[in-house]
């Protein structure tokens, strides 16, 4: 696939910039980490060349200087709030994150429970953490947070929170998800450090929006599309423009909260340490775009994928129509339509020609392969097999799966598992291909081509099953589909 982002340059530049930010204070920096530390697939999709674990690798390069605090909101423990991507609760994810960090040699010093109110479920969580030899600190609800800065910056505000004992110059504050209290944890620590005579600093590390590329750049618009459910809006940072006369990009929540943060910094330090939300950030991703055209195209593809995702959520009554309308508005800003996704056009053409549901996969070299529903297989399976044949140099009219491989699987589905659909899903067609590979060189060669599907674009003209969606994702295919067509 075409590369548009220099990942090695990013790792070096990002680590060096964080070291410089640490040195600006008393060799102590609390760094709020937004977004995903592990498996940042959104970034790798819109910045081709960005490794999904780039932020983690950057941290590993600083591991001798860094320690990690994981924040979790007490309310999220009591309500069993779950991560949508992993399907596990926030409290379970805290322990998963601890293991993942420790496995990579990173030091997790403690857990902070924010908005603590002596809830029974929270006490059980704290007990579990201590049994795992993790230090747990408690931060409390502060009346008037975040606007009543006079009370917040006092013994009745941050002063009543536990002071988290840290030992390294860089303190990463992360969490299972948004709303966990990362920023409040950082600010509370600044207050306590300052009372102890340490002028510790604060910075924020979020990859998107990228502050030094245009507001309407597809990569930044793709961030708006990704957060349509939160209604985040990219905007020019007015504080940075006023202070320095320079145009930079930020997003509405940071811009809205900045006057309050500035007051807090003044209350803690006696002066404002930053003049704008952009000043607080340390993101160097914009300097590492090596091919702007590639990243623009990748951003546009992500916007269209997010549009289809919101449309699916709306059909399944998981979001309002306003979210879909926002995605349509973002496409208008980017001056694109779903037809700017080549596999969408190809899939629709195959559907019209075959008079049945169809699909298309755009391979790495730009070749587009289509497939359709038949009596044996669904659109996802047909498209997948045809793509593997194309990659293996096998004629599309050549069968790579033995006819007698279909019947046993179909019989199992309909006679024993109660399915009314005899057509093979993507996992079943791959099993049939693997069975055929024992005796067929063509099947074996097609099977070997599975890794080459990673990063390719796909579209299916109907709703698809969870198992088909799961297989496509496992293969690294970036798929869109039309959930309204059953």
Secondary structure, 3 states (H helix, E strand, C coil): CCCCECHHHHHHHHHHHHHHHHHCCCCCEEEEECCCCCCCHHHHHHCCCCCCCHHHHHHHHCCCCEEEEEEEEHHHHHCCCECCCCCCEHHHHHHHHHHHHHHCCCCEEEEEEEEECCCHHHHHHHHHHHHCCCEEEEEECCCCCCCCHHHHCCCCCHHHCCCCCCCCCEEEEEECCCCCCHHHHHHHHHHHHHHCCCCCEEEEECCCCCCCCCCCCHHHHHHHHHCCCCCCCEEECHHHHHHHCCCCEEEHHHHHHHHHHHHHHHHHHCCCCCCCHHHHECCCHHHHECCHHHHHHHHHHHHHHHHHHHHHHHHCCCCCHHHHHHHHHHHHHHCCCHHHCHHHHHHHHHHHHHCCCEEEEECCCCCEEEEECCCCECHHHHHHHHHHHHHHCCCCCCCCCCHHHHHHHHHHHHHHCCCCCCCECHHHHHHHHHHHCCCCHHHHHHHHCHHHHCCCEEEECCCCCHHHHHHHHHCCCEEEECCCCC
